[in-house]
Each structure stands twice: as C-alpha cells, then as structure tokens.
C-alpha cells in the first residue's frame, strides 16, 4: 500500500527485532536520564547520583552530600523529566501529523499551536503575571489557535486537510506578528529578555508544580496516539480506500489532531518553543523502523525523549551560561533537513 508520509524503509527484519530495538532505545533513555542528573554547573559523579536516589528511596543509608540531594531532586530531576516528556510529545505529534497530512515536511507547528502558545506566553510575561499563568496562557492560546483553524477549514470547499493547513499557516503568521508587536512595546530591561528567552526554548524554570500542570494533558495525548497508532496507517491512504477497510477517516483525523495538539500545547507551555524535534525525529524513526506506525509511534516517542534529553544536557554544560534549546536543536535539524533533500534527490 502506498504511504504518504515519506519513503518506507526496511528497518530491522521482523517484529521481534523491531520491538527489541525499541526496548534497547528505552534502556538507553533510562541510562541517559540517570547520567544527566550529574551534568551541569555543579557536577556530580554517577556514584553520588545513585547514592542520592538510593537515600531518598530508603535503599542507601550511608552519608550523602546535602547539596547532591538538593541538586538532584529540586533542580535537575524536574527538568530531566520535562525534557523526556517534551521530546517525546513533540516527536510523536510530528509523526502523527506527517501521517495524517500525508506530508513528510509537516511538523507540530504547522497548525499554529506553537505560535499561539508563544503569543499567550508573551502576553502573560509582558503583563507581569506569575510563571504558572504563563503556562496557562500558553496552553489555552495554543489550543485556541488550532480550534480557530479547524473552524475556518470547516467553512471552505477545499479538501479538509488542505484547508486546515492553510488556516493554520495564516493564524501562525498573525500570532507571530502579534508577538513581534508585544516584543516591540515590552519593557526592554525585564519583559523583553524573558519573552525572547522563552520563545527560544528553555527548561531552566521547570519545577514540580509546572510538571504537574502539563502531565495530565500529556498523559491523555500519549495514550490516545499510542492506542490509535494502527489507525494512523489508514489515514495515510485515500479516504475511499480507508473507508473500504472499515475506518472512519473524519473521526480518526479529528481524534489525531486533538491528541497531537494537546500534546504539542502542553509541551510548548512547559518548555517554550523548541524547533525541529517534531520534524526530524519521526524521519529517523521511519528510517530505522519502516513505515508502520505501530513502530513509528513508540520509536518516535523514545527517540525524541532521548534527543531532547541530550540537547538539554549540552545546553547546561557547554558554556557557563545556559544555551537556549532551539539553538542546539536547529544546529542538528537544519543539516538533517539538507541530508533529507540530498537523499531524496539521489533516489529520483
């Protein structure tokens, strides 16, 4: 059957080897998360990290540095969990969008969710609201933009997916212009730097409270997309062919859009706008595991989490000051996009 979200690849031979490869990525993610607890301005050895965790769990009764407990549990663990969740959310949303829109160049930002969230966060920061209100504004505005795009697409006579993308691009442009206006009038000594840094993506303000806000929405989005991963395969087909196979393309499309949008909005409101993850990681998963979404969805989730976890570790360890995450992801994403262009050119 023809797939619309990119060239299929062979991947590991057989379901058993593919699931084993996914399990191996999960194990690598767990190991990387433990090692990341020691990375940063205040470095900790792996032994100190294990001792701190064991002490909190009641498994280690020896002496533990108080600074190690503070750094591990109050500073680094929340942002490491956030990086895993955000990376997985953006990647699986991008994979779902690419399959649903039958377009390998689609990313979670295509419907304007990131621009809408950026506008909401900019309004909250410029208005002097507390940080938790920045999350609320970002999440609500991100969902609102996609809802407006969907309502606009329903009023047109074009194909639903085409009109939805066009409406999303239009609203994304409007939100970007509004953000520029807010930055132009914002206080240059306080609000403007905060808005700029938030829009570039960062996890330095993530706390347990901010995690609790995003976690329920992310859990719901992950659950829906993982349960629907077989149906996303049908969305890559023409509607007539999908209907003949017993699917309901319109209902499934709405469910995928809602789940992916909630995931993207929850990710953006937690860590700001982090680009390229949702575009690049699904392509890597497709090259490694083939075109079946029952493998692409879990593989994208784990690979995205591992990638953003590594990027966050570099962001807080390369220089004395912390680097914005979008800077690092763009350094990887842009060359990867060129690689994809050259790869497709070589094929045809």
N, C-alpha and C positions, 0 to 999 in steps of 0.2 A: 504494500500500500504506500501511496505517496505521502510523504511528510512535508509540512510547510515550514518548519522551523529550523531548517538547516540541513546539511548533508548528513545522512546517517553514517555512523562508523561502526566498525566491528566490535570494539571493546573486548573485554575478557570473554573467552569462549565459555558458554554455558551459564545458566542461572546460578549454580553453586559458586562458581569462581567470582561472579559479579557480586553476590552477596558477601562473599569472603573479603573482596576488595573494599566494599563499603564498610564492613566491620573493621578492617585494618585502618581505614581513614578515621573511624570513630575512636579507635585506640590511640592513634597519633594525636587526635584532638585532645583527648584526656591528658596525655603526657605533656603536650604543649601548654595546656592550661595550668598544670602544676608548676612547670618550669617558669611560666610567665609571672607567677606570684613572686618570684625573686628578682624580676627585671625592673629596673627603674633607677631613679636618682639615689635612693637608699637601697643598695643591692643586698640581696640575701642569698645564701648558699642553698642548694636543694635540701641539705640536711636541716637547716634552720626552718625552711618552709614546712617540711614533713613534721618536724617537732612541734611547730606552732599548730598545725592542723590536728596532729595527734593529741596535743594538750587540750584543745577545745573539744574534741570528741571523747576525751577521757581515756584514750589509749596510750598516752605517754605521760609519765609522772615525774620526769626529770626537770631540770632547770631550763626555762625558756626566756629569751630576752623579751621584756615588755614591749620594746619597740617593734620586734618582729610580729607580735600579736596585733599591735595597732596597725602596722603597715599591711599585713595580710588580710585582716578581717574588716577593717574600716576603710581602707583606701583601695587596695588592688582587687580584692575578690569581687566587689560590686561591678567594677569596670570590666573585669575579665568575663564575668557572666554576661554583662551588657554587650561586649564585643562578640561573644559567641551567638547571642540571640539576634543581634542586628545583622551580622554577617549571614547567618542562616536565613533570616527573614527576607533580606534584600535579594539573596540568591534564588530562593525558591519562588519568590514573587516574580523575578525576572524570567525564570524558567516557565512559569505558568503563563505569563503574558506572551512570551515568544511562541509557545504552542498554540494559545488561543487565537492570537492575531496572525498566526502562520507567517511570522516575520522574524528572522534571526537578529535583526537590528533593534528590536524593541527592548526597552528597559523599564523598570518600575516607574521611572519619572515620566513616561510617555503620556499619562493621563493627567498630569499636573499635580499629583499628590505631594511631591517634594516641594514644588514651588508654592503650593497652597500652605503647606506646613511652615515653610520659610517665611511666608507673609504673616501667618499667625504669630510665630515666634518673634518676628521683628516688631510687630505691634505691641506685644507683651513687654519686650525688652525696652523699647522706646518709651512705653508708658510707665516704666518703673515698677512693674508687677514682680512679685517674688518668683523664684525659679519654677516652683511647681505649676504656677499659672502659665509660664512659658510652655511647659509640656501640654497643658490643657488646650491652650490656644493653637499650638502646632497641630495637635491631633484633630481637633474639631475643624480647623480650616483645611487640613489635608483631605479629610473625608468630604467636606462641603464642596470642594472644587471638583472632585470626581463625581459626586452626585449631580452637580450642575451640568457637567459634561454629558452624563448619561441622559439627563432630561432633555438637553439640547439635541442629542443624537436621535432620541425618540421622535422628534418633530420633523426629521428630514426624510427624504425619499431614497437616500443613498443606502448602501449596504450598512448594517448596524455597526460592524467593526470599523469600517472606514470613517463613518460619521463620528463615532466615538473618539477615534484617534484625532481627527481634525478638531473636534471640540476641545479635547484635552490639550492639544498644542496651542490653540488660541487662548485658553484660560491660563496656561502656563506662561505665555507671553505677557498677559495682563498682570499676573501675580509678580512676575519678575520686574516689570515696570513699576509696580506699586512698591516693591522692596527697594528699588533704586531711589524712589522719591522719599521713602522713610529714612534711608541712609543719608540722603542729602540734607534733611532737616534735623536729624538726630544730633544730640549733644556729642561733639567730637571728642570730649575727654572721658566720656563714660559709656554712653549708649552705643555710639558708632563702633568702637572696638569690640564690644560684646556681641553686637549683631554680626559683624564681619567674621569674628572667630566662630560663632555658632553656625553660620552658613557654610563654613569650610569644614565642619565636622570635627567633633572632639568628644572624648569621654571623660574629661577631667572633672566634670561636675556631677558625674553619675553617683548616686547614693542608693542605699537600700530602699529609701522611700520612692525615688524615681523609678527604680526597678519594679516595685510593687504596682505602680501606676500602669506601666506598659505590659507587664507579664500576662494579665488575663486576656488582653486583646491578642497578644502574640500567640498564646496557647490556643485560642479559638481559631486563628488563622492557620497555624501549623496543622491543627487537627483536620480542618476542612480540606486543605490542599493535599495532605497525605492520604486521606480517605478517597479523594477524587482523582488520584494520580492515574488510575486506569482510564477514567473518562476524559482526561486531557488528551490522551491519544486520539480519541474520537473527534475532539474539537480541531485537530489538525487536518481533518478531512473536510470535504464539501458537506454542507448541511444535508443535502439529499442522501448522500452515502451514509452519513452518521445516523440519520433517521431510519434508514433501511436496516441498520444494525441494532435498532432498539433504543437509541439515545434521544434525548430531548435537548438539542443544541442551545436553544434560547435559555432554558432553565439552567443548564450546566454553565453556560457562559456567564450568566448573572452571578451564580454562586462563586465561580472562579474570580471574577472581577471584585466581588465584595470581599472575599477572603484575602486576596492579594493586596487589595487597597488597605484593608485594616492592618495587615502585617506591615506594609510599607509605611503607613502613617505612624504606627506605634514605634517602628524603628527610627524614623526621622525625628519624632518628638523626643526620643531618648538620646540620640547621639548627633543630631544635626544632619546636614546633607552630606552624605558620603557617596561619591560618584564611582561609577564603573563596576562596582561589585555585582550589582544585579544584571549587568550586561555580560560581563566577562566570565563569571563562574559557570553559568549554565552551558556556555560553549565548551568549557573544559570538561564538564561532566558529560556532555554529549560526545566529545571526542574519546573519552575514556570508557564510557558505558553504553554507547549506542543511542538509538533514537527512542527507546521505550521509556515512557515517563514513570513507570513503576520503579525504574532505576534512577532516572534523572532527578526526580524529586528528592529522594533521600540523599543521593550523592551531592546534589547542589546544596542542600542544607548543611551537610557536614563540611564540604569543601569551602563554602562561603564562610562558615564559622571559623575554620582553620585559617583561612586567608586573612580575615579581619583581625583575628587574634594576633597573628604575626605582624600585621601592619601596626596595630596598637602598641605592641612591644617595641617595634622600631621607633614609633612616634615619641615614646617617653624615654628612649635610651640613646638615640643617635647624637643629640645635642643637649646642652644644658637646659634650654627651654624646650617645651613640648611642641612638636610639629603638628599641624592640622592633618587629620586623617586623609582628607581628599587630595592633599598634595602627594602623599605616598601612593594612594590608590591610582591616581592619574599617571604617575610615573610608570606604573605597571600596566594600566589599562590602555593607554594610548599606543604603546608599542605592540600590545597584544592585538589591538584593532588593525594595525598595519599588517601584522602577521596573518590575520584572517583574510584581509584583502588579497595578499600575495598568495595565500593558499588556495583561495577560490579562483584567482587568475590562472594559477598553474593547472587547475582541474579543467578549465574550459575556455 
